[in-house]
Amino acid sequence: MTDLRASEKGWKPIPKSLKILSCVFVFWAVMTLPNIKFALNVGYPLVGVIFNGALGVVIALLLNVLAPLIFVYALWNRYHWGLAFAMTYIAFFIVNNTIALIWLQKQIGLPEILFPLLANVVFLGVIYRTKKYFLGNVKN
């Protein structure tokens, strides 16, 4: 018996909204690289604390480069865990930005917090709305 899911991998079966989101995530990951110096010098805000230096860079690389690329990989291969990963990852960013909005707004700036917060709410909505794509042939 062959696995039907193997033929459903790749770009073609991905819903249009997830294709757009995956392009945004790849762009996000790529654009983080030239701006990584900000995490080194200015710091990276994480749950109300700003991490500077090498730790800020590592956190930025994990959250802004590696995690989005993991999501795109899971999306491309239609892994079931991709849904849970994406929902957790985006929800974490929403919580992190909300904390930054409350505690770090003066240090970071309102637009720098508000735009990613709103974008992540939209991302979470898109992922939730298209969750059936990840579930594929799984029977409930």
Secondary structure, DSSP 4 states (H G I P E B T S, - for coil): ---GGGGG-SSTTS-HHHHHHHHHHHHHHHHHTTTHHHHHHT-EEETTEEEPHHHHHHHHHIIIIIHHHHHHHHHHHT-THHHHHHHHHHHHHHHHHHHHHHHSHHHH-HHHHHHHHHHHHHHHHHHHHTHHHHHTT---
